[in-house]
Amino acid sequence: MVHSLFWLLPLLYKMCPGHAWVASNFLMTGPKAYLTYARSVQRGAQAGIEECKHQFAWDRWNCPDSATQLKGLKRATRETSFIHAMSAAGVMYTLTRNCSLGDLDNCGCDVSKNGKIGGRGWLWGGCSDNVDFGERISKQYVDAQETGQDSRAAVNLHNNEAGRLAVKATMKRICRCHGMSESCSVQTCWTQLSDFREIGNYLKIKHGQAQKLDIDKKHMRAGNSADNRGAIVDAFGSVAQTELIYLEDSPDYCRKNSSSGLHGTEGRECVQHGEGLTQWERRSCRRLCHECGLRVEERRTEVVSSCNCKFHWCCTVNCADCSQVVVKHACARREGADGHGVRRKYREPK
């Protein structure tokens, strides 16, 4: 268990750019209870990254592959706000789910409201997911890493909380009917986590609505935490806790920038045509290739697989090898171009 924490350390460290990692923090030497939750934290944070990759699969920025690639998130951009919220939500979600399933010691369903009237014709009962537990432990693991007093740390903490609130906002009420022949004269209801995908969808909308803060840096004095906090509070005053916020404009995700951990869109796969495509898939070649000054290159690959299998008594299965040409499309440099060519602007279809 302790060994598995080494996967978690770079994730939490890189989620706090600009701040030194405190080797003696509770993850390494604190109460044994925290170590018990470490595996859930690890899995939850990775679940957040995987959901980020799904949500941004057809965007120029499509999330880090793993926690060790978070160095590209040093700046407090719109995309950074999403990955902070998504990771915090993943940690809270996994802790809550594992608690309700009985996988964690001294933790189970939330029955604090059971027997109380919840609304007209229904009572609280059953096994509600214990989101308060998940929220509390998530804060202890994730928020404790933001030790700075600067605006970036404050923004990260705000977005962490927005991610946890997204878990609560997407919860659903499940009810069971009671009465003669299940007439449903009375219902027993409990709250349950939604699918994690719904939380990702929710936060992707919040990402599009994220607000850029304009903090007066004249009042952000180095070493004066009181002045820093005052300037930050003023900037945050009009922002709801459920909204994502950021400080800096996004870099050019079309181009590769190794120092910032940006891979660019060259080599990215896109979808040229097909049935049942989402709007993002239909626009993928345009957004990833053409608008980044690249061309769409067709790539054909021969795939060999087993086919025409027959069972022979007794007891073997003989198969033939069948080949199939798979056609994919990817972004490539234009001929004669040294890097990205001239970008094209497209008008979005109505």
C-alpha positions in Angstrom: 0.0 0.0 0.0 2.7 2.5 1.0 4.6 1.7 -2.2 1.6 2.6 -4.3 1.8 6.1 -2.8 4.8 6.9 -5.0 2.4 7.1 -8.0 0.4 9.6 -6.1 3.2 11.9 -5.0 4.1 13.3 -8.5 0.4 13.9 -9.2 -0.2 16.0 -6.1 3.2 17.6 -6.4 2.6 18.7 -10.0 -0.9 19.9 -9.2 0.8 22.5 -7.0 3.3 24.2 -9.3 5.6 26.6 -7.6 5.5 25.0 -4.2 8.0 22.6 -2.7 6.8 19.1 -1.7 6.9 18.7 2.1 8.3 15.2 2.6 7.0 14.9 6.1 3.4 15.6 5.2 0.7 13.2 6.4 0.7 11.1 3.2 4.1 9.7 4.2 4.2 9.8 8.0 0.7 10.8 9.2 -2.1 8.7 10.7 -2.5 5.2 9.5 -6.1 6.0 8.5 -4.8 8.3 5.7 -2.7 5.5 4.3 -5.8 3.3 4.2 -7.5 5.8 1.9 -4.4 6.3 -0.3 -5.4 3.6 -2.9 -8.8 5.2 -3.4 -7.2 8.6 -3.8 -4.7 7.2 -6.3 -7.5 5.6 -8.4 -9.8 8.6 -8.1 -7.1 11.0 -9.3 -6.3 8.8 -12.3 -10.1 8.4 -13.0 -10.2 12.2 -13.2 -7.4 12.2 -15.8 -9.0 9.5 -17.9 -12.3 11.4 -17.9 -10.4 14.5 -18.9 -9.0 12.6 -21.9 -12.4 11.5 -22.9 -13.9 15.0 -22.7 -11.1 16.6 -24.6 -10.4 13.7 -27.1 -11.1 16.0 -30.1 -9.7 19.2 -28.7 -6.3 20.6 -29.4 -5.5 20.2 -25.7 -6.5 16.6 -24.9 -5.1 16.3 -21.3 -2.0 14.6 -20.0 -1.7 10.8 -20.4 -0.8 10.3 -16.8 0.0 12.2 -13.6 3.7 12.4 -14.5 2.8 14.5 -17.5 1.2 17.3 -15.6 4.2 19.6 -16.0 2.3 21.3 -18.9 -0.2 22.7 -16.4 2.2 25.1 -14.7 0.1 28.1 -15.7 -3.4 28.9 -14.3 -5.2 28.5 -17.6 -8.8 27.5 -18.4 -7.6 23.9 -19.0 -5.8 23.8 -15.7 -9.0 24.8 -14.0 -10.7 21.8 -15.5 -8.0 19.2 -14.6 -7.9 20.5 -11.0 -11.7 20.2 -10.7 -11.9 16.9 -12.5 -9.1 15.3 -10.3 -10.7 16.6 -7.1 -14.0 15.2 -8.2 -12.5 11.9 -9.1 -10.9 11.6 -5.6 -14.1 12.5 -3.9 -16.2 10.2 -6.1 -14.0 7.1 -5.6 -13.8 7.6 -1.8 -17.5 8.0 -1.6 -18.2 4.9 -3.7 -15.7 2.7 -1.8 -17.2 3.9 1.5 -20.7 3.0 0.5 -19.5 -0.4 -0.8 -17.9 -1.1 2.6 -14.4 -1.3 1.2 -13.1 1.2 3.8 -12.9 0.6 7.5 -15.2 2.5 9.8 -17.2 3.9 6.9 -20.5 3.0 5.2 -23.8 4.4 4.0 -25.1 7.7 5.1 -28.1 6.9 7.2 -28.2 10.2 9.1 -31.6 11.2 7.5 -33.2 7.8 7.5 -36.8 7.9 8.9 -37.2 11.7 8.4 -39.7 13.2 6.0 -37.9 14.2 2.8 -40.9 15.6 0.9 -44.6 15.0 0.1 -45.2 11.3 0.1 -41.7 10.1 0.7 -39.2 9.4 3.6 -35.5 9.1 3.7 -34.2 5.5 3.9 -32.0 3.0 2.2 -28.3 3.5 1.7 -27.4 7.0 0.6 -23.9 7.5 -0.7 -21.7 9.1 1.9 -20.6 12.2 0.0 -19.7 14.1 3.2 -17.1 11.5 4.0 -15.7 11.6 0.4 -15.7 15.4 0.5 -13.9 15.6 3.8 -11.1 13.1 2.9 -10.7 14.6 -0.6 -10.0 18.0 1.0 -7.5 16.5 3.4 -5.6 14.9 0.6 -5.9 17.4 -2.3 -6.3 20.8 -0.7 -3.6 20.3 1.9 -1.0 20.5 -0.9 -1.8 24.1 -1.7 0.3 25.8 1.0 1.0 29.1 -0.8 -0.7 32.4 -0.3 -0.6 33.5 -3.9 -3.3 33.8 -6.5 -2.5 30.6 -8.2 -2.9 28.5 -5.0 -6.2 30.3 -4.3 -7.5 29.6 -7.8 -6.5 25.9 -7.5 -8.3 25.6 -4.2 -11.4 27.2 -5.7 -11.4 24.8 -8.7 -10.9 21.9 -6.4 -14.0 22.8 -4.5 -15.9 23.4 -7.8 -15.1 19.8 -8.7 -16.4 18.5 -5.4 -19.6 20.5 -5.8 -20.0 19.0 -9.2 -20.2 15.5 -7.6 -23.0 16.8 -5.3 -24.8 18.7 -8.1 -25.1 15.6 -10.3 -26.3 13.2 -7.6 -29.7 11.6 -8.2 -32.5 10.5 -5.9 -33.5 6.9 -6.1 -36.9 5.8 -4.6 -38.8 2.6 -3.9 -42.5 2.3 -3.6 -44.4 0.9 -0.6 -48.0 0.2 0.0 -50.7 -2.4 -0.9 -49.7 -4.1 -4.1 -46.9 -1.5 -4.4 -49.5 1.3 -4.8 -46.7 3.8 -4.0 -48.7 5.5 -1.3 -45.3 6.0 0.4 -41.8 6.1 -1.0 -38.5 5.5 0.6 -35.7 7.4 -1.1 -31.9 7.8 -0.9 -29.3 9.7 -2.8 -26.8 8.0 -5.2 -23.8 9.0 -7.2 -24.4 9.6 -10.9 -22.1 7.9 -13.4 -18.7 9.6 -13.4 -19.3 10.5 -17.1 -22.1 12.8 -16.0 -19.8 14.7 -13.8 -17.3 15.0 -16.6 -20.1 16.3 -18.9 -21.1 18.8 -16.2 -17.6 20.1 -15.7 -16.9 20.3 -19.5 -19.8 22.8 -19.6 -18.3 24.7 -16.7 -15.0 24.7 -18.6 -16.6 26.5 -21.5 -18.1 29.0 -19.0 -14.9 29.5 -17.0 -14.3 33.1 -15.8 -10.9 34.8 -16.1 -9.9 36.8 -13.0 -8.2 40.1 -13.3 -6.2 40.4 -10.1 -4.5 43.7 -9.4 -0.9 42.7 -9.2 0.0 46.0 -7.7 -1.6 44.8 -4.5 0.0 41.4 -4.6 3.2 42.2 -2.7 5.8 39.5 -2.4 6.0 38.1 1.0 3.0 40.0 2.3 0.4 37.3 2.7 -2.2 39.7 4.2 -2.1 42.0 1.2 -2.2 39.0 -1.1 -5.3 37.5 0.6 -7.0 40.9 0.4 -6.4 41.2 -3.3 -7.5 37.6 -3.9 -10.7 38.0 -1.9 -11.6 41.2 -3.9 -11.2 39.3 -7.2 -13.2 36.3 -6.0 -16.0 38.3 -4.6 -18.4 38.0 -7.6 -17.6 34.4 -8.6 -19.8 31.6 -7.5 -18.1 28.6 -5.9 -19.5 26.3 -8.5 -17.8 28.1 -11.4 -14.3 27.4 -12.7 -11.8 30.3 -12.8 -8.4 30.9 -14.3 -5.8 33.7 -14.5 -3.9 33.3 -17.8 -4.9 32.9 -21.4 -4.3 29.4 -22.9 -1.1 28.9 -24.9 -1.1 27.8 -28.6 -2.0 24.1 -28.3 -1.5 23.7 -32.1 2.3 23.9 -31.7 4.6 21.6 -29.8 6.4 23.2 -26.8 8.5 20.6 -25.0 9.4 23.0 -22.2 5.7 23.5 -21.4 4.8 19.8 -21.9 2.6 20.6 -24.9 2.6 18.0 -27.7 0.9 20.0 -30.4 -1.6 18.5 -32.9 0.8 17.1 -35.4 0.2 13.3 -35.5 -3.1 13.5 -33.8 -5.8 11.3 -35.1 -9.1 12.8 -36.4 -12.3 11.5 -37.9 -12.8 12.2 -41.6 -16.2 10.6 -42.0 -18.6 8.0 -40.6 -22.1 7.5 -39.2 -23.3 8.5 -35.8 -20.5 11.0 -35.2 -20.7 13.6 -32.5 -20.3 17.3 -33.5 -16.8 17.2 -32.0 -15.8 14.2 -34.1 -17.2 15.8 -37.3 -15.2 18.9 -36.6 -12.0 17.1 -35.5 -10.0 17.2 -38.7 -10.8 20.8 -39.2 -9.9 21.9 -35.6 -6.9 19.7 -35.1 -5.4 19.8 -38.6 -6.6 22.5 -41.0 -7.0 25.3 -38.4 -3.5 24.5 -37.1 -1.9 24.8 -40.5 -1.6 21.0 -41.0 -3.1 18.7 -43.6 -5.1 15.5 -43.2 -3.1 12.4 -44.0 -4.7 9.1 -44.7 -3.0 6.1 -43.1 -3.7 2.6 -44.0 -2.7 -0.3 -41.8 -3.1 -4.0 -42.4 -4.5 -5.8 -39.4 -4.4 -9.6 -39.2 -6.8 -11.4 -37.0 -8.3 -14.9 -36.6 -11.3 -15.8 -38.6 -13.4 -18.8 -39.9 -12.7 -20.7 -36.7 -13.9 -24.3 -36.6 -14.2 -26.7 -33.7 -12.9 -30.2 -34.3 -13.8 -33.2 -32.0 -12.0 -33.5 -29.8 -10.8 -30.9 -28.7 -9.2 -28.3 -31.0 -10.2 -25.1 -32.7 -8.6 -24.3 -36.0 -8.7 -20.7 -37.4 -7.6 -19.0 -40.5 -5.7 -15.7 -40.6 -7.6 -12.9 -42.2 -6.3 -9.5 -43.1 -8.2 -6.3 -43.2 -7.1 -2.8 -44.2 -8.0 -0.2 -41.5 -8.1 3.4 -42.7 -7.3 6.2 -40.2 -6.6 9.9 -40.6 -4.1 12.0 -38.8 -2.7 15.6 -38.9 0.6 16.0 -40.8 2.8 18.8 -42.0 2.1 20.3 -45.4 4.6 19.4 -48.1 7.5 21.8 -48.1 6.4 23.4 -44.9 8.9 23.8 -42.0 6.6 23.2 -39.1 3.0 24.5 -39.2 1.8 26.3 -42.3 -0.6 29.1 -42.6 -3.7 28.6 -40.5 -7.1 28.7 -42.0 -10.1 30.2 -40.3 -13.4 28.4 -40.6 -16.9 29.6 -39.9 -18.7 27.2 -37.6 -21.8 25.6 -39.2 -25.1 26.7 -37.9 
